[in-house]
């Protein structure tokens, strides 16, 4: 399998939703949405996983998203379900929310899964569908 991050760089190079920012290590690709928000694809090699996430450094944006999730009365995973379905991602995923210098909403896929690159693209689109309106400041 060709390197997944290199493939993702090529896939998103002409996607006008983002400004691609490849990590020099080759382990991650940040897709900058705006000054305060981005999407990220990162290889977690020690765990043989690919993490796809929506991230923001803006505490207030994160609080707005957390409040929207609470208001929906859904779990985080259920909150992103419609966005995933719209992106054509049929599999349900656990969404992990954590802070590691940025507030993240992340889904992990096994790196050795067949066609993981295609699924990662659908997951990224699903996260985009879910979080775009918040990231734009609507």
C-alpha positions in Angstrom: 0.0 0.0 0.0 1.3 3.4 -0.9 1.8 5.7 2.0 -1.6 6.9 3.1 -0.6 10.4 4.1 1.1 11.0 0.7 -2.1 9.7 -0.9 -4.2 12.1 1.2 -1.9 15.0 0.3 -2.6 14.3 -3.4 -6.3 13.8 -2.8 -6.8 17.1 -1.0 -4.3 19.3 -2.9 -7.0 20.7 -5.1 -9.9 20.6 -2.5 -10.8 24.3 -2.2 -12.4 23.7 1.3 -8.9 23.4 2.8 -5.4 24.6 2.8 -3.2 21.4 3.1 -0.4 21.6 5.7 1.6 18.3 5.6 3.6 17.5 8.7 7.3 17.3 7.9 7.5 13.9 9.6 5.1 12.5 7.0 2.8 11.1 9.7 0.0 13.7 9.5 -1.8 16.0 7.2 -3.6 19.1 8.6 -6.3 20.5 6.4 -6.7 24.1 7.5 -10.3 25.2 7.3 -9.8 28.7 8.7 -7.7 30.5 11.3 -9.1 28.7 14.2 -10.2 25.2 12.9 -8.8 22.4 10.9 -9.2 18.7 10.0 -6.4 16.3 10.5 -5.4 12.8 9.3 -2.7 11.2 11.4 -1.0 7.9 11.4 -0.7 6.5 15.0 1.8 3.8 14.0 2.4 2.4 17.5 -1.3 1.5 17.6 -1.6 0.8 13.8 -4.4 3.3 13.6 -5.4 6.3 11.4 -7.0 9.1 13.3 -9.2 11.5 11.5 -10.3 14.5 13.4 -11.9 17.9 13.5 -9.8 20.2 15.7 -9.9 23.8 17.0 -7.8 25.8 19.3 -10.7 28.0 20.2 -12.2 27.2 23.6 -15.4 29.1 22.8 -16.0 27.3 19.6 -15.5 24.0 21.4 -18.0 25.1 24.1 -20.5 25.9 21.4 -20.1 22.5 19.9 -20.4 20.8 23.3 -23.5 22.7 24.0 -25.0 21.7 20.7 -24.3 18.1 21.5 -25.9 18.5 24.9 -28.9 20.2 23.4 -29.3 17.4 20.8 -29.5 14.9 23.7 -27.3 12.6 21.5 -24.0 11.0 22.2 -21.1 12.5 20.3 -21.1 9.5 18.0 -24.8 9.9 17.3 -24.3 13.7 16.8 -22.0 13.1 13.8 -24.1 10.3 12.4 -26.1 12.4 9.9 -22.9 14.0 8.6 -21.4 10.6 8.1 -24.5 9.3 6.3 -24.5 12.4 4.0 -20.9 11.6 3.2 -21.7 8.0 2.3 -20.1 6.4 5.3 -22.3 3.6 6.4 -20.2 2.3 9.3 -20.9 3.7 12.8 -17.9 5.1 14.6 -17.0 6.0 18.2 -16.1 9.6 18.3 -13.5 10.5 20.9 -13.4 14.1 22.3 -10.2 15.2 24.0 -7.8 18.1 24.4 -4.1 17.7 23.3 -3.3 21.4 22.8 -6.4 21.5 20.6 -9.9 20.4 21.2 -10.5 17.3 19.0 -13.4 15.2 17.8 -11.7 12.1 16.5 -12.4 8.8 14.8 -9.8 6.1 14.6 -9.6 3.5 11.8 -7.4 0.4 11.6 -4.5 1.2 9.3 -4.4 -2.3 7.9 -8.1 -2.3 6.9 -8.6 -2.8 3.1 -9.4 0.6 1.4 -8.9 2.5 4.6 -7.9 5.5 2.5 -11.4 5.6 0.9 -13.1 5.2 4.3 -10.9 7.9 5.8 -12.0 10.3 3.1 -15.6 9.5 3.8 -15.1 10.0 7.5 -13.3 13.3 7.0 -16.2 14.4 4.8 -18.6 13.3 7.5 -16.8 15.3 10.1 -16.8 18.3 7.7 -20.5 17.9 7.2 -21.0 17.9 11.0 -18.7 20.7 12.1 -18.6 23.1 9.1 -21.3 25.4 10.4 -19.7 25.7 13.8 -16.3 26.3 12.4 -17.7 29.0 10.1 -19.1 30.7 13.2 -22.8 30.3 12.3 
